[in-house]
Amino acid sequence: MAEALFKSLRETADLRHLRQIIAGLDEGVILIDPDQSLLWANDAALAMHGVGDIADLGATVDEYRARFQLRYRNNHRVEADEYPIERVVAGDSFSEVVVEVTVAGEDAPRWVHQVRSLVLNDADNGEPACLVLIIQDVSARFEAEDRFEQSFNANPAPAVICRLSDLRFVKVNQGFLDMTERQRDQVLCKTVYDIDVLRDADRRDLAKARLAEGRTIPQMEAELELPGGGTRLVIVAGQPIDMDDQPCMLFTFADLEPRRKAEGALRHSEERFTRTFQLAPVPMAIGARDGHLLCEVNASFTQMTGYSATEIIGRPLGEVELWESDAMRRQIEAAIDGGHDLRGREARIHGKDGAAIDCIVSTEAIRLGDDACVLWAFQDITQRKATEVELVEAIEAVMKDTSWFSRTVMDKLARLRAPQMAPDGPGLDDLTARERDVLALICRGCDDKTIARTLDVAGNTVRNHVARIYAKIGVNRRIAAVAWARARGFDGEGVAIEKPVQETVA
């Protein structure tokens, strides 16, 4: 605006009139005599230099240069003869020279000025009558650009900016370089299609149309080609912005490659698990933790139970009536609901034909995708249990007369009868002194008559003691009582058996 006024008044107004006209302009104006003395400056020009009077700018061009040091935006110092005030005195016509202005003696620049020149010639001889320096304070704009530049470069999210006029990249941050495995000079000045940021985008046509119109590009998946081969899955979006008064497009990216690799690894892992699950010789099933519905069974499970996959999948185990009793089912389900895994739990289930199947059941909490599941493993021990029953019956038949058995043989038979018993539940302290005497004689292989003679009590009294011992320790057979005592380190040896002074029949 100031330049137009100067030109219109060049031949018709004197210096006084010019001063009146330009005093209220927002642009800073400095009038310079051809002899290099500073004639006058408006308030805007003085404020842009942080002074209140023309004398503080300096009386001459040399004094101005001594009081204010200028640098270009690329941090190169402006040489003495390149100062805008020097150039205008030399008759140089220029526009939009941007410099950083530092007060002498200070380190950091205070302002950023955009400067242009104007020469007013004498109407009579055409010689320069007045030289004009027109200044705009663009500090705020460049501070905002600096903040944007710092934020852009420091942002870990990959980003790149292209100029819409020619679709060439003008800025790129480190996040984009790291993601695409490129160097900065391999990106800058390349076009959007040289490094195709919309490659294989799911809405590529829409993105290209929005780019041509300079409009926002919505988020979409794309695959960036890497210089070393291969691609990288990303989400790309575009936002129109202005840089240096030029329309540009800011592309931002979210790297999906780690997610794709993780999903691929999970898929392969699940495929391997499925193959192993189906081929496993152990009957196995997968159920939902919530509701105890079966989701999958393997071939060994269907062979053991007689249920096909279509008959049992999607149904609660209670509805299938797999368990021998509701009490057992509730107990097992309560343990799983409480976050406990079963380990070697003996249970009886029913096959499709109603046949009882003795099993050892184990469970493990697993996740399939986003679902919390339970892996069931069953070991069919029906045949083993039948063999054990036959063996126990044979042992008990033989032990009706134990007088010819050695202690070693009896111990081995006791351990064979109940190898799974663990020293938990009731202890020896739960037995009375007399009951421990009776248990000690049982462990020595004595029958009821021998115990009665040893303790000098009636046979009925011995039988009553034995019954109470069975009830306290939770067994119902002599060999089981021996096994219970052996598991707790009690074999009856070294136990002094005291005869009562007098004992009546209980």
Buried (B, 14 or more C-beta within 10 A) or exposed (E): EBBEBBEEBBEEBEBEEBBEBBEEBEBBBBBBBBEBBBBBBBEBBBBBBEBEEBEEBBEBBEBBBEBBBBBEEEEEEBEEEBBBBBBBBEEEEEEEBBBBBBBEEEEEBBBBBBBBBBBBEEEEEEEBBBBBBBBBBBBEBBEEBEEBBEEBEEBEEBBBBBBBEEBBBBBBBBBBBEBBEBEEEBBEEBEBEEBBBBBEBEBBEBBBEBBEEEEEBEEBBBBBBEEEEEBBBBBBBBBBBEBEEEEBBBBBBBBBBEEBEEEEEEEEEEEEBBEEBEEBEBBBBBBBBEEBBBBBBBBBBBEBBBBEBEBBBEBBBEEBBBBBEEEBBEEBBEBBEEEEEBEEBEBBBBEBEEEEBBBBBBBEEEEBEEEEBBBBBBBBBBEEBEEBEEEBEEBBEEBEEBEEEEEEEBBEBBBBBBEEBEEEEEEBEEBEEBBBBBBBBBBBBBBBEBBBEBBEBBEEBBBBBBEBBBEBBEBEBBBBBBBBBBBBEBBBEEBEBEEEEEEEEE
